[in-house]
Amino acid sequence: INYFFPCPMEVSIEYYPPHEGDDKKKLPEEMIKAISTKINGKKTLIFPNSRSRVEEISSRIKNKNNSSTSILTHHSSISKEERETVENTAKNSPDNLAVCCTSTLELGIDIGDVDQIIQVGAPPGTASLAQRAGRSGRRNGTAEISLYSSEPFDLLRTLATYQLCLRNEIEAPDNTIMWFN
C-alpha cells in the first residue's frame, strides 16, 4: 500500500535545460510551450515554488495559449477578494482552467475536481508532493502529475522526492526521514 499515492497515478518527469544565451532567471521557452499544451481542455493546478514563478508562468502561458483555457493566479500577495474569486471560479469550472499557485492551494480549499497537477521545480518535500498529487484524480480515479525541471540539481531533487514518496517515506520537521509501513 502506498499511503501517499492511494489511487493510481500517471506521472511524467520532464527536463528542459536552458540553452546557451538564455536568460537564466527565466524558465526555458520549451518548458512554457509544453505546459501551455498540457493544460488545454483540462482543469489544472500549476505549482511553482515562488510567487515570482507563479507570475512568470501565468503571464508567459497567457501569451502563448491559443485555446479557451483560462489562466488564473493564486498566491498570498494578491488580495483576499481576488483569491476568493479564483477559488469560486475554479470550484464552478469543470475544465479549461489552469490555476498557477503557490502552496496556498496545496491543502484545504475546496476548488472542486482537478484533472492534473503540474509541479514546476523540485517539490518542497515529500509531504508537499503527496498533498499536491492528491488534489487530482478524484473525477476519474487516476491522479495525473507532471514534474518539470530546468536545472540538473533541481531534476535530481525532483527524482529523489518522488522516489521517497513511492517508498512511503516523509521528512520529519527536523528533516530526518520517517517510514510508514
Secondary structure, DSSP 8 states (H G I E B T S, - for coil): --SS--S-EEEEEEE----TT--TTS--HHHHHHHHHHTTTSEEEEE-SSHHHHHHHHHHHHHH--SS-EEEEE-TTS-HHHHHHHHHHHHT--SSEEEEE-GGGTSS-----BSEEEEES--S-HHHHHHHHTTB-TTTS-EEEEEEESSHHHHHHHHHHHHHHHTTEEE-TTS-EEE--
